[in-house]
Amino acid sequence: MISALEKKRKKIDAIDSRLAGLLVKRFGLVKSLAGLKKTIRDPKREAAVLKTAGGLAGSKELRFAVAAVYKEIFRQGRRMQK
């Protein structure tokens, strides 16, 4: 019989698989922006994305965690555009 811990980990693994696939798609699009933008960093766009993502997160604790993840996604995206 599968324990409660194993069940939850299987759910997390499924989410991670989808998340990794979405990140690959996102980074592919981000990389293609390099020739279309004047500068790599767009603080207004980043702030708008953070506001939208934070609004979807709900609680203050989750908003903080989501913002931290997105800031790293932005950092990696800028690295890919160089």
PDB file of N, CA, C and O in Angstrom, chain B, residues numbered from 101:
ATOM      1  N   MET B 101       0.838  -1.193   0.000  1.00  0.00           N
ATOM      2  CA  MET B 101       0.000   0.000   0.000  1.00  0.00           C
ATOM      3  C   MET B 101       0.881   1.254   0.000  1.00  0.00           C
ATOM      4  O   MET B 101       1.921   1.308   0.656  1.00  0.00           O
ATOM      5  N   ILE B 102       0.435   2.243  -0.747  1.00  0.00           N
ATOM      6  CA  ILE B 102       1.193   3.491  -0.867  1.00  0.00           C
ATOM      7  C   ILE B 102       0.880   4.383   0.333  1.00  0.00           C
ATOM      8  O   ILE B 102      -0.281   4.590   0.683  1.00  0.00           O
ATOM      9  N   SER B 103       1.940   4.906   0.955  1.00  0.00           N
ATOM     10  CA  SER B 103       1.756   5.787   2.112  1.00  0.00           C
ATOM     11  C   SER B 103       1.269   7.164   1.656  1.00  0.00           C
ATOM     12  O   SER B 103       1.352   7.512   0.478  1.00  0.00           O
ATOM     13  N   ALA B 104       0.764   7.928   2.606  1.00  0.00           N
ATOM     14  CA  ALA B 104       0.302   9.286   2.313  1.00  0.00           C
ATOM     15  C   ALA B 104       1.455  10.131   1.773  1.00  0.00           C
ATOM     16  O   ALA B 104       1.268  10.955   0.878  1.00  0.00           O
ATOM     17  N   LEU B 105       2.645   9.914   2.329  1.00  0.00           N
ATOM     18  CA  LEU B 105       3.822  10.645   1.860  1.00  0.00           C
ATOM     19  C   LEU B 105       4.118  10.315   0.400  1.00  0.00           C
ATOM     20  O   LEU B 105       4.361  11.219  -0.399  1.00  0.00           O
ATOM     21  N   GLU B 106       4.099   9.059   0.052  1.00  0.00           N
ATOM     22  CA  GLU B 106       4.365   8.651  -1.331  1.00  0.00           C
ATOM     23  C   GLU B 106       3.318   9.194  -2.291  1.00  0.00           C
ATOM     24  O   GLU B 106       3.652   9.594  -3.406  1.00  0.00           O
ATOM     25  N   LYS B 107       2.054   9.215  -1.875  1.00  0.00           N
ATOM     26  CA  LYS B 107       0.980   9.762  -2.722  1.00  0.00           C
ATOM     27  C   LYS B 107       1.227  11.235  -3.007  1.00  0.00           C
ATOM     28  O   LYS B 107       1.105  11.694  -4.142  1.00  0.00           O
ATOM     29  N   LYS B 108       1.575  11.963  -1.959  1.00  0.00           N
ATOM     30  CA  LYS B 108       1.815  13.401  -2.146  1.00  0.00           C
ATOM     31  C   LYS B 108       3.051  13.635  -3.007  1.00  0.00           C
ATOM     32  O   LYS B 108       3.070  14.554  -3.826  1.00  0.00           O
ATOM     33  N   ARG B 109       4.076  12.816  -2.829  1.00  0.00           N
ATOM     34  CA  ARG B 109       5.276  12.966  -3.649  1.00  0.00           C
ATOM     35  C   ARG B 109       4.989  12.657  -5.110  1.00  0.00           C
ATOM     36  O   ARG B 109       5.553  13.297  -5.998  1.00  0.00           O
ATOM     37  N   LYS B 110       4.127  11.692  -5.371  1.00  0.00           N
ATOM     38  CA  LYS B 110       3.747  11.392  -6.759  1.00  0.00           C
ATOM     39  C   LYS B 110       3.043  12.590  -7.384  1.00  0.00           C
ATOM     40  O   LYS B 110       3.276  12.915  -8.548  1.00  0.00           O
ATOM     41  N   LYS B 111       2.183  13.244  -6.611  1.00  0.00           N
ATOM     42  CA  LYS B 111       1.504  14.440  -7.106  1.00  0.00           C
ATOM     43  C   LYS B 111       2.509  15.552  -7.389  1.00  0.00           C
ATOM     44  O   LYS B 111       2.417  16.243  -8.403  1.00  0.00           O
ATOM     45  N   ILE B 112       3.470  15.715  -6.481  1.00  0.00           N
ATOM     46  CA  ILE B 112       4.512  16.729  -6.681  1.00  0.00           C
ATOM     47  C   ILE B 112       5.326  16.399  -7.926  1.00  0.00           C
ATOM     48  O   ILE B 112       5.639  17.293  -8.713  1.00  0.00           O
ATOM     49  N   ASP B 113       5.673  15.129  -8.116  1.00  0.00           N
ATOM     50  CA  ASP B 113       6.433  14.718  -9.300  1.00  0.00           C
ATOM     51  C   ASP B 113       5.674  15.042 -10.589  1.00  0.00           C
ATOM     52  O   ASP B 113       6.272  15.478 -11.572  1.00  0.00           O
ATOM     53  N   ALA B 114       4.367  14.829 -10.580  1.00  0.00           N
ATOM     54  CA  ALA B 114       3.556  15.130 -11.766  1.00  0.00           C
ATOM     55  C   ALA B 114       3.556  16.635 -12.042  1.00  0.00           C
ATOM     56  O   ALA B 114       3.667  17.064 -13.190  1.00  0.00           O
ATOM     57  N   ILE B 115       3.432  17.419 -10.989  1.00  0.00           N
ATOM     58  CA  ILE B 115       3.466  18.877 -11.150  1.00  0.00           C
ATOM     59  C   ILE B 115       4.839  19.310 -11.654  1.00  0.00           C
ATOM     60  O   ILE B 115       4.939  20.155 -12.542  1.00  0.00           O
ATOM     61  N   ASP B 116       5.897  18.730 -11.085  1.00  0.00           N
ATOM     62  CA  ASP B 116       7.258  19.072 -11.519  1.00  0.00           C
ATOM     63  C   ASP B 116       7.474  18.774 -12.995  1.00  0.00           C
ATOM     64  O   ASP B 116       8.137  19.542 -13.692  1.00  0.00           O
ATOM     65  N   SER B 117       6.922  17.671 -13.472  1.00  0.00           N
ATOM     66  CA  SER B 117       7.048  17.332 -14.895  1.00  0.00           C
ATOM     67  C   SER B 117       6.388  18.395 -15.761  1.00  0.00           C
ATOM     68  O   SER B 117       6.960  18.830 -16.760  1.00  0.00           O
ATOM     69  N   ARG B 118       5.192  18.811 -15.382  1.00  0.00           N
ATOM     70  CA  ARG B 118       4.495  19.856 -16.146  1.00  0.00           C
ATOM     71  C   ARG B 118       5.238  21.179 -16.036  1.00  0.00           C
ATOM     72  O   ARG B 118       5.397  21.894 -17.025  1.00  0.00           O
ATOM     73  N   LEU B 119       5.693  21.502 -14.831  1.00  0.00           N
ATOM     74  CA  LEU B 119       6.400  22.759 -14.605  1.00  0.00           C
ATOM     75  C   LEU B 119       7.680  22.830 -15.436  1.00  0.00           C
ATOM     76  O   LEU B 119       7.964  23.859 -16.049  1.00  0.00           O
ATOM     77  N   ALA B 120       8.450  21.745 -15.460  1.00  0.00           N
ATOM     78  CA  ALA B 120       9.687  21.731 -16.245  1.00  0.00           C
ATOM     79  C   ALA B 120       9.381  21.940 -17.726  1.00  0.00           C
ATOM     80  O   ALA B 120      10.084  22.685 -18.408  1.00  0.00           O
ATOM     81  N   GLY B 121       8.343  21.288 -18.219  1.00  0.00           N
ATOM     82  CA  GLY B 121       7.961  21.466 -19.618  1.00  0.00           C
ATOM     83  C   GLY B 121       7.557  22.898 -19.928  1.00  0.00           C
ATOM     84  O   GLY B 121       7.914  23.436 -20.976  1.00  0.00           O
ATOM     85  N   LEU B 122       6.825  23.505 -19.031  1.00  0.00           N
ATOM     86  CA  LEU B 122       6.410  24.895 -19.223  1.00  0.00           C
ATOM     87  C   LEU B 122       7.603  25.846 -19.162  1.00  0.00           C
ATOM     88  O   LEU B 122       7.668  26.816 -19.917  1.00  0.00           O
ATOM     89  N   LEU B 123       8.542  25.567 -18.267  1.00  0.00           N
ATOM     90  CA  LEU B 123       9.735  26.409 -18.187  1.00  0.00           C
ATOM     91  C   LEU B 123      10.567  26.312 -19.464  1.00  0.00           C
ATOM     92  O   LEU B 123      11.098  27.316 -19.938  1.00  0.00           O
ATOM     93  N   VAL B 124      10.679  25.118 -20.014  1.00  0.00           N
ATOM     94  CA  VAL B 124      11.410  24.949 -21.273  1.00  0.00           C
ATOM     95  C   VAL B 124      10.745  25.793 -22.369  1.00  0.00           C
ATOM     96  O   VAL B 124      11.432  26.470 -23.133  1.00  0.00           O
ATOM     97  N   LYS B 125       9.427  25.753 -22.444  1.00  0.00           N
ATOM     98  CA  LYS B 125       8.707  26.557 -23.438  1.00  0.00           C
ATOM     99  C   LYS B 125       8.916  28.045 -23.186  1.00  0.00           C
ATOM    100  O   LYS B 125       9.157  28.809 -24.120  1.00  0.00           O
ATOM    101  N   ARG B 126       8.822  28.460 -21.909  1.00  0.00           N
ATOM    102  CA  ARG B 126       8.977  29.867 -21.560  1.00  0.00           C
ATOM    103  C   ARG B 126      10.373  30.362 -21.927  1.00  0.00           C
ATOM    104  O   ARG B 126      10.524  31.424 -22.533  1.00  0.00           O
ATOM    105  N   PHE B 127      11.394  29.585 -21.556  1.00  0.00           N
ATOM    106  CA  PHE B 127      12.764  29.996 -21.859  1.00  0.00           C
ATOM    107  C   PHE B 127      13.026  30.023 -23.361  1.00  0.00           C
ATOM    108  O   PHE B 127      13.799  30.855 -23.837  1.00  0.00           O
ATOM    109  N   GLY B 128      12.398  29.129 -24.108  1.00  0.00           N
ATOM    110  CA  GLY B 128      12.528  29.172 -25.567  1.00  0.00           C
ATOM    111  C   GLY B 128      11.988  30.475 -26.130  1.00  0.00           C
ATOM    112  O   GLY B 128      12.605  31.087 -27.002  1.00  0.00           O
ATOM    113  N   LEU B 129      10.844  30.891 -25.635  1.00  0.00           N
ATOM    114  CA  LEU B 129      10.263  32.167 -26.076  1.00  0.00           C
ATOM    115  C   LEU B 129      11.120  33.343 -25.628  1.00  0.00           C
ATOM    116  O   LEU B 129      11.354  34.276 -26.396  1.00  0.00           O
ATOM    117  N   VAL B 130      11.586  33.297 -24.387  1.00  0.00           N
ATOM    118  CA  VAL B 130      12.424  34.375 -23.863  1.00  0.00           C
ATOM    119  C   VAL B 130      13.687  34.522 -24.709  1.00  0.00           C
ATOM    120  O   VAL B 130      14.089  35.636 -25.046  1.00  0.00           O
ATOM    121  N   LYS B 131      14.296  33.415 -25.044  1.00  0.00           N
ATOM    122  CA  LYS B 131      15.516  33.449 -25.846  1.00  0.00           C
ATOM    123  C   LYS B 131      15.260  34.089 -27.210  1.00  0.00           C
ATOM    124  O   LYS B 131      16.118  34.794 -27.740  1.00  0.00           O
ATOM    125  N   SER B 132      14.085  33.843 -27.770  1.00  0.00           N
ATOM    126  CA  SER B 132      13.756  34.402 -29.081  1.00  0.00           C
ATOM    127  C   SER B 132      13.501  35.906 -29.029  1.00  0.00           C
ATOM    128  O   SER B 132      13.449  36.552 -30.075  1.00  0.00           O
ATOM    129  N   LEU B 133      13.343  36.473 -27.843  1.00  0.00           N
ATOM    130  CA  LEU B 133      13.108  37.910 -27.702  1.00  0.00           C
ATOM    131  C   LEU B 133      14.384  38.732 -27.853  1.00  0.00           C
ATOM    132  O   LEU B 133      14.323  39.941 -28.081  1.00  0.00           O
ATOM    133  N   ALA B 134      15.524  38.087 -27.728  1.00  0.00           N
ATOM    134  CA  ALA B 134      16.806  38.803 -27.698  1.00  0.00           C
ATOM    135  C   ALA B 134      16.949  39.793 -28.853  1.00  0.00           C
ATOM    136  O   ALA B 134      17.409  40.912 -28.626  1.00  0.00           O
ATOM    137  N   GLY B 135      16.587  39.441 -30.046  1.00  0.00           N
ATOM    138  CA  GLY B 135      16.739  40.334 -31.193  1.00  0.00           C
ATOM    139  C   GLY B 135      15.612  41.342 -31.341  1.00  0.00           C
ATOM    140  O   GLY B 135      15.699  42.250 -32.168  1.00  0.00           O
ATOM    141  N   LEU B 136      14.561  41.193 -30.553  1.00  0.00           N
ATOM    142  CA  LEU B 136      13.398  42.073 -30.676  1.00  0.00           C
ATOM    143  C   LEU B 136      13.388  43.221 -29.672  1.00  0.00           C
ATOM    144  O   LEU B 136      12.622  44.173 -29.821  1.00  0.00           O
ATOM    145  N   LYS B 137      14.232  43.134 -28.655  1.00  0.00           N
ATOM    146  CA  LYS B 137      14.236  44.128 -27.588  1.00  0.00           C
ATOM    147  C   LYS B 137      15.451  45.035 -27.687  1.00  0.00           C
ATOM    148  O   LYS B 137      16.511  44.632 -28.165  1.00  0.00           O
ATOM    149  N   LYS B 138      15.278  46.271 -27.225  1.00  0.00           N
ATOM    150  CA  LYS B 138      16.395  47.217 -27.208  1.00  0.00           C
ATOM    151  C   LYS B 138      17.353  46.895 -26.064  1.00  0.00           C
ATOM    152  O   LYS B 138      18.571  46.984 -26.217  1.00  0.00           O
ATOM    153  N   THR B 139      16.795  46.523 -24.929  1.00  0.00           N
ATOM    154  CA  THR B 139      17.604  46.145 -23.772  1.00  0.00           C
ATOM    155  C   THR B 139      17.114  44.794 -23.250  1.00  0.00           C
ATOM    156  O   THR B 139      15.962  44.413 -23.458  1.00  0.00           O
ATOM    157  N   ILE B 140      17.994  44.093 -22.584  1.00  0.00           N
ATOM    158  CA  ILE B 140      17.618  42.776 -22.070  1.00  0.00           C
ATOM    159  C   ILE B 140      16.646  42.899 -20.912  1.00  0.00           C
ATOM    160  O   ILE B 140      15.682  42.138 -20.833  1.00  0.00           O
ATOM    161  N   ARG B 141      16.882  43.841 -20.015  1.00  0.00           N
ATOM    162  CA  ARG B 141      16.055  43.959 -18.817  1.00  0.00           C
ATOM    163  C   ARG B 141      14.924  44.949 -19.052  1.00  0.00           C
ATOM    164  O   ARG B 141      15.128  46.022 -19.620  1.00  0.00           O
ATOM    165  N   ASP B 142      13.731  44.576 -18.610  1.00  0.00           N
ATOM    166  CA  ASP B 142      12.549  45.439 -18.715  1.00  0.00           C
ATOM    167  C   ASP B 142      11.861  45.456 -17.345  1.00  0.00           C
ATOM    168  O   ASP B 142      10.960  44.656 -17.090  1.00  0.00           O
ATOM    169  N   PRO B 143      12.291  46.371 -16.464  1.00  0.00           N
ATOM    170  CA  PRO B 143      11.754  46.400 -15.098  1.00  0.00           C
ATOM    171  C   PRO B 143      10.232  46.548 -15.028  1.00  0.00           C
ATOM    172  O   PRO B 143       9.595  45.972 -14.145  1.00  0.00           O
ATOM    173  N   LYS B 144       9.647  47.316 -15.951  1.00  0.00           N
ATOM    174  CA  LYS B 144       8.185  47.483 -15.934  1.00  0.00           C
ATOM    175  C   LYS B 144       7.485  46.167 -16.246  1.00  0.00           C
ATOM    176  O   LYS B 144       6.494  45.820 -15.604  1.00  0.00           O
ATOM    177  N   ARG B 145       7.994  45.443 -17.220  1.00  0.00           N
ATOM    178  CA  ARG B 145       7.412  44.142 -17.578  1.00  0.00           C
ATOM    179  C   ARG B 145       7.572  43.157 -16.415  1.00  0.00           C
ATOM    180  O   ARG B 145       6.635  42.434 -16.076  1.00  0.00           O
ATOM    181  N   GLU B 146       8.752  43.132 -15.812  1.00  0.00           N
ATOM    182  CA  GLU B 146       8.983  42.235 -14.685  1.00  0.00           C
ATOM    183  C   GLU B 146       8.034  42.551 -13.534  1.00  0.00           C
ATOM    184  O   GLU B 146       7.485  41.639 -12.917  1.00  0.00           O
ATOM    185  N   ALA B 147       7.837  43.837 -13.240  1.00  0.00           N
ATOM    186  CA  ALA B 147       6.930  44.232 -12.167  1.00  0.00           C
ATOM    187  C   ALA B 147       5.496  43.800 -12.470  1.00  0.00           C
ATOM    188  O   ALA B 147       4.779  43.348 -11.578  1.00  0.00           O
ATOM    189  N   ALA B 148       5.086  43.938 -13.713  1.00  0.00           N
ATOM    190  CA  ALA B 148       3.732  43.538 -14.103  1.00  0.00           C
ATOM    191  C   ALA B 148       3.543  42.030 -13.961  1.00  0.00           C
ATOM    192  O   ALA B 148       2.505  41.575 -13.482  1.00  0.00           O
ATOM    193  N   VAL B 149       4.545  41.258 -14.377  1.00  0.00           N
ATOM    194  CA  VAL B 149       4.464  39.797 -14.257  1.00  0.00           C
ATOM    195  C   VAL B 149       4.423  39.398 -12.789  1.00  0.00           C
ATOM    196  O   VAL B 149       3.644  38.528 -12.402  1.00  0.00           O
ATOM    197  N   LEU B 150       5.262  40.033 -11.966  1.00  0.00           N
ATOM    198  CA  LEU B 150       5.262  39.740 -10.527  1.00  0.00           C
ATOM    199  C   LEU B 150       3.913  40.068  -9.886  1.00  0.00           C
ATOM    200  O   LEU B 150       3.425  39.322  -9.037  1.00  0.00           O
ATOM    201  N   LYS B 151       3.322  41.175 -10.291  1.00  0.00           N
ATOM    202  CA  LYS B 151       2.021  41.563  -9.736  1.00  0.00           C
ATOM    203  C   LYS B 151       0.955  40.537 -10.109  1.00  0.00           C
ATOM    204  O   LYS B 151       0.159  40.133  -9.261  1.00  0.00           O
ATOM    205  N   THR B 152       0.935  40.118 -11.363  1.00  0.00           N
ATOM    206  CA  THR B 152      -0.046  39.136 -11.821  1.00  0.00           C
ATOM    207  C   THR B 152       0.157  37.792 -11.115  1.00  0.00           C
ATOM    208  O   THR B 152      -0.789  37.203 -10.592  1.00  0.00           O
ATOM    209  N   ALA B 153       1.396  37.323 -11.109  1.00  0.00           N
ATOM    210  CA  ALA B 153       1.688  36.028 -10.477  1.00  0.00           C
ATOM    211  C   ALA B 153       1.411  36.086  -8.980  1.00  0.00           C
ATOM    212  O   ALA B 153       0.865  35.139  -8.413  1.00  0.00           O
ATOM    213  N   GLY B 154       1.777  37.172  -8.344  1.00  0.00           N
ATOM    214  CA  GLY B 154       1.520  37.330  -6.919  1.00  0.00           C
ATOM    215  C   GLY B 154       0.038  37.334  -6.602  1.00  0.00           C
ATOM    216  O   GLY B 154      -0.393  36.792  -5.584  1.00  0.00           O
ATOM    217  N   GLY B 155      -0.735  37.948  -7.477  1.00  0.00           N
ATOM    218  CA  GLY B 155      -2.185  37.974  -7.284  1.00  0.00           C
ATOM    219  C   GLY B 155      -2.802  36.589  -7.372  1.00  0.00           C
ATOM    220  O   GLY B 155      -3.820  36.321  -6.734  1.00  0.00           O
ATOM    221  N   LEU B 156      -2.203  35.715  -8.150  1.00  0.00           N
ATOM    222  CA  LEU B 156      -2.695  34.346  -8.277  1.00  0.00           C
ATOM    223  C   LEU B 156      -2.301  33.487  -7.080  1.00  0.00           C
ATOM    224  O   LEU B 156      -2.918  32.453  -6.824  1.00  0.00           O
ATOM    225  N   ALA B 157      -1.277  33.915  -6.350  1.00  0.00           N
ATOM    226  CA  ALA B 157      -0.738  33.108  -5.252  1.00  0.00           C
ATOM    227  C   ALA B 157      -1.641  33.089  -4.025  1.00  0.00           C
ATOM    228  O   ALA B 157      -1.721  32.076  -3.331  1.00  0.00           O
ATOM    229  N   GLY B 158      -2.314  34.190  -3.754  1.00  0.00           N
ATOM    230  CA  GLY B 158      -3.196  34.214  -2.581  1.00  0.00           C
ATOM    231  C   GLY B 158      -2.537  34.826  -1.364  1.00  0.00           C
ATOM    232  O   GLY B 158      -2.429  36.049  -1.271  1.00  0.00           O
ATOM    233  N   SER B 159      -2.096  34.004  -0.434  1.00  0.00           N
ATOM    234  CA  SER B 159      -1.575  34.491   0.850  1.00  0.00           C
ATOM    235  C   SER B 159      -0.247  35.224   0.677  1.00  0.00           C
ATOM    236  O   SER B 159       0.453  35.057  -0.322  1.00  0.00           O
ATOM    237  N   LYS B 160       0.076  36.038   1.675  1.00  0.00           N
ATOM    238  CA  LYS B 160       1.321  36.805   1.651  1.00  0.00           C
ATOM    239  C   LYS B 160       2.530  35.867   1.583  1.00  0.00           C
ATOM    240  O   LYS B 160       3.483  36.133   0.851  1.00  0.00           O
ATOM    241  N   GLU B 161       2.490  34.785   2.335  1.00  0.00           N
ATOM    242  CA  GLU B 161       3.582  33.812   2.336  1.00  0.00           C
ATOM    243  C   GLU B 161       3.790  33.217   0.939  1.00  0.00           C
ATOM    244  O   GLU B 161       4.924  33.099   0.474  1.00  0.00           O
ATOM    245  N   LEU B 162       2.702  32.847   0.279  1.00  0.00           N
ATOM    246  CA  LEU B 162       2.800  32.281  -1.063  1.00  0.00           C
ATOM    247  C   LEU B 162       3.226  33.331  -2.082  1.00  0.00           C
ATOM    248  O   LEU B 162       3.988  33.027  -3.000  1.00  0.00           O
ATOM    249  N   ARG B 163       2.744  34.561  -1.933  1.00  0.00           N
ATOM    250  CA  ARG B 163       3.162  35.636  -2.840  1.00  0.00           C
ATOM    251  C   ARG B 163       4.669  35.836  -2.779  1.00  0.00           C
ATOM    252  O   ARG B 163       5.318  36.025  -3.808  1.00  0.00           O
ATOM    253  N   PHE B 164       5.229  35.793  -1.565  1.00  0.00           N
ATOM    254  CA  PHE B 164       6.669  35.955  -1.382  1.00  0.00           C
ATOM    255  C   PHE B 164       7.414  34.822  -2.081  1.00  0.00           C
ATOM    256  O   PHE B 164       8.405  35.066  -2.770  1.00  0.00           O
ATOM    257  N   ALA B 165       6.950  33.596  -1.911  1.00  0.00           N
ATOM    258  CA  ALA B 165       7.603  32.435  -2.533  1.00  0.00           C
ATOM    259  C   ALA B 165       7.511  32.506  -4.055  1.00  0.00           C
ATOM    260  O   ALA B 165       8.491  32.249  -4.755  1.00  0.00           O
ATOM    261  N   VAL B 166       6.329  32.854  -4.563  1.00  0.00           N
ATOM    262  CA  VAL B 166       6.144  32.957  -6.018  1.00  0.00           C
ATOM    263  C   VAL B 166       7.035  34.061  -6.584  1.00  0.00           C
ATOM    264  O   VAL B 166       7.648  33.887  -7.637  1.00  0.00           O
ATOM    265  N   ALA B 167       7.107  35.191  -5.888  1.00  0.00           N
ATOM    266  CA  ALA B 167       7.954  36.295  -6.353  1.00  0.00           C
ATOM    267  C   ALA B 167       9.417  35.865  -6.404  1.00  0.00           C
ATOM    268  O   ALA B 167      10.129  36.211  -7.347  1.00  0.00           O
ATOM    269  N   ALA B 168       9.867  35.125  -5.412  1.00  0.00           N
ATOM    270  CA  ALA B 168      11.255  34.664  -5.396  1.00  0.00           C
ATOM    271  C   ALA B 168      11.544  33.744  -6.579  1.00  0.00           C
ATOM    272  O   ALA B 168      12.598  33.844  -7.206  1.00  0.00           O
ATOM    273  N   VAL B 169      10.611  32.856  -6.879  1.00  0.00           N
ATOM    274  CA  VAL B 169      10.789  31.942  -8.014  1.00  0.00           C
ATOM    275  C   VAL B 169      10.809  32.735  -9.322  1.00  0.00           C
ATOM    276  O   VAL B 169      11.657  32.487 -10.180  1.00  0.00           O
ATOM    277  N   TYR B 170       9.893  33.676  -9.480  1.00  0.00           N
ATOM    278  CA  TYR B 170       9.856  34.462 -10.714  1.00  0.00           C
ATOM    279  C   TYR B 170      11.107  35.317 -10.878  1.00  0.00           C
ATOM    280  O   TYR B 170      11.595  35.487 -11.995  1.00  0.00           O
ATOM    281  N   LYS B 171      11.622  35.850  -9.798  1.00  0.00           N
ATOM    282  CA  LYS B 171      12.849  36.642  -9.903  1.00  0.00           C
ATOM    283  C   LYS B 171      13.997  35.789 -10.437  1.00  0.00           C
ATOM    284  O   LYS B 171      14.819  36.265 -11.219  1.00  0.00           O
ATOM    285  N   GLU B 172      14.049  34.537 -10.016  1.00  0.00           N
ATOM    286  CA  GLU B 172      15.080  33.634 -10.547  1.00  0.00           C
ATOM    287  C   GLU B 172      14.797  33.299 -12.013  1.00  0.00           C
ATOM    288  O   GLU B 172      15.726  33.204 -12.815  1.00  0.00           O
ATOM    289  N   ILE B 173      13.541  33.123 -12.361  1.00  0.00           N
ATOM    290  CA  ILE B 173      13.185  32.873 -13.767  1.00  0.00           C
ATOM    291  C   ILE B 173      13.615  34.060 -14.624  1.00  0.00           C
ATOM    292  O   ILE B 173      14.162  33.872 -15.711  1.00  0.00           O
ATOM    293  N   PHE B 174      13.374  35.274 -14.147  1.00  0.00           N
ATOM    294  CA  PHE B 174      13.798  36.473 -14.880  1.00  0.00           C
ATOM    295  C   PHE B 174      15.321  36.485 -15.033  1.00  0.00           C
ATOM    296  O   PHE B 174      15.841  36.772 -16.112  1.00  0.00           O
ATOM    297  N   ARG B 175      16.025  36.175 -13.953  1.00  0.00           N
ATOM    298  CA  ARG B 175      17.491  36.183 -13.981  1.00  0.00           C
ATOM    299  C   ARG B 175      18.013  35.187 -15.019  1.00  0.00           C
ATOM    300  O   ARG B 175      18.921  35.504 -15.788  1.00  0.00           O
ATOM    301  N   GLN B 176      17.453  34.020 -15.037  1.00  0.00           N
ATOM    302  CA  GLN B 176      17.872  33.000 -16.005  1.00  0.00           C
ATOM    303  C   GLN B 176      17.494  33.413 -17.434  1.00  0.00           C
ATOM    304  O   GLN B 176      18.247  33.161 -18.375  1.00  0.00           O
ATOM    305  N   GLY B 177      16.354  34.032 -17.587  1.00  0.00           N
ATOM    306  CA  GLY B 177      15.936  34.518 -18.907  1.00  0.00           C
ATOM    307  C   GLY B 177      16.871  35.569 -19.451  1.00  0.00           C
ATOM    308  O   GLY B 177      17.218  35.555 -20.632  1.00  0.00           O
ATOM    309  N   ARG B 178      17.289  36.500 -18.570  1.00  0.00           N
ATOM    310  CA  ARG B 178      18.238  37.532 -19.010  1.00  0.00           C
ATOM    311  C   ARG B 178      19.575  36.897 -19.410  1.00  0.00           C
ATOM    312  O   ARG B 178      20.206  37.318 -20.380  1.00  0.00           O
ATOM    313  N   ARG B 179      19.992  35.893 -18.659  1.00  0.00           N
ATOM    314  CA  ARG B 179      21.233  35.197 -18.974  1.00  0.00           C
ATOM    315  C   ARG B 179      21.155  34.545 -20.360  1.00  0.00           C
ATOM    316  O   ARG B 179      22.127  34.558 -21.116  1.00  0.00           O
ATOM    317  N   MET B 180      20.009  33.988 -20.676  1.00  0.00           N
ATOM    318  CA  MET B 180      19.831  33.322 -21.975  1.00  0.00           C
ATOM    319  C   MET B 180      19.784  34.309 -23.136  1.00  0.00           C
ATOM    320  O   MET B 180      20.095  33.948 -24.271  1.00  0.00           O
ATOM    321  N   GLN B 181      19.401  35.536 -22.861  1.00  0.00           N
ATOM    322  CA  GLN B 181      19.301  36.531 -23.930  1.00  0.00           C
ATOM    323  C   GLN B 181      20.631  37.192 -24.260  1.00  0.00           C
ATOM    324  O   GLN B 181      20.738  37.914 -25.251  1.00  0.00           O
ATOM    325  N   LYS B 182      21.642  36.951 -23.438  1.00  0.00           N
ATOM    326  CA  LYS B 182      22.957  37.591 -23.679  1.00  0.00           C
ATOM    327  C   LYS B 182      23.702  36.880 -24.788  1.00  0.00           C
ATOM    328  O   LYS B 182      24.818  37.270 -25.131  1.00  0.00           O
TER     329      LYS B 182
END
